[in-house]
Amino acid sequence: EELLAHGCRGVFTTHLHEIFTLPLNFTGVSFMRMDIQQAKDKTWHPTWRLVPGRSIDSLAFLAAQRYGLPDRTVARAASLIQ
């Protein structure tokens, strides 16, 4: 709300999904998210396009696995989140 009051034109988050459940006044705000597409092999890939909507799902664990973090580390992180 403070950012809007000061004329802020954009707020970008990566994994702050909780912001959508806060009792904030978002009058005049448009929500955009990064578009992703699922390939035939079931992997997700960013399109690098902003599209209307809210990002409420995280692909952090899938990205961590894709880029080589040990399964044990990813599993531990996932257990802490849930």
C-alpha positions in Angstrom: 0.0 0.0 0.0 2.9 2.3 0.8 4.5 1.6 -2.5 1.3 2.4 -4.4 0.9 5.6 -2.4 4.3 6.7 -3.7 3.5 5.9 -7.3 5.4 2.6 -7.6 4.6 1.1 -10.9 5.8 -2.5 -10.3 6.7 -4.9 -7.6 8.3 -8.2 -8.6 8.6 -11.2 -6.4 9.8 -14.7 -7.0 8.4 -16.7 -4.2 6.4 -14.4 -2.0 3.0 -16.1 -2.7 1.7 -15.1 0.7 1.3 -11.5 -0.4 -2.0 -12.5 -2.2 -3.6 -13.6 1.1 -2.7 -10.4 3.1 -5.6 -8.0 3.8 -4.1 -5.3 1.5 -5.8 -2.7 -0.6 -4.7 -3.4 -4.2 -7.0 -0.9 -5.9 -5.8 -0.1 -9.4 -3.3 -2.9 -9.5 -2.8 -5.4 -12.3 -1.3 -8.8 -11.5 1.1 -10.3 -13.9 3.2 -13.4 -13.9 6.0 -15.1 -15.9 4.6 -17.5 -18.4 5.8 -21.1 -18.4 5.1 -24.0 -20.8 5.3 -27.7 -20.2 7.3 -29.6 -22.8 6.4 -33.1 -24.1 8.9 -34.6 -21.6 6.9 -33.0 -18.8 9.6 -30.5 -17.9 8.6 -26.8 -17.4 10.3 -24.0 -19.3 9.9 -20.2 -18.9 8.7 -18.3 -22.0 10.1 -15.0 -20.6 6.8 -13.4 -21.3 4.7 -11.5 -18.7 1.0 -12.6 -18.9 -2.0 -11.6 -16.8 -2.5 -13.5 -13.6 -1.0 -14.4 -10.2 1.9 -16.8 -9.7 0.8 -19.0 -6.9 2.9 -22.1 -7.6 6.6 -22.4 -7.2 8.8 -24.4 -9.5 11.8 -23.9 -7.2 12.2 -27.6 -6.3 11.9 -28.7 -10.0 14.5 -26.1 -10.9 16.8 -27.2 -8.1 16.6 -30.8 -9.3 17.1 -29.8 -13.0 20.3 -27.9 -12.2 21.9 -30.6 -10.2 21.2 -30.1 -6.5 21.3 -33.4 -4.7 18.0 -35.2 -4.3 18.6 -35.3 -0.5 19.0 -31.5 -0.4 15.8 -30.9 -2.4 13.8 -33.4 -0.3 15.0 -31.7 2.9 14.1 -28.2 1.6 10.6 -29.5 0.5 10.0 -31.1 4.0 10.8 -27.8 5.7 8.3 -25.9 3.6 5.4 -28.3 4.2 
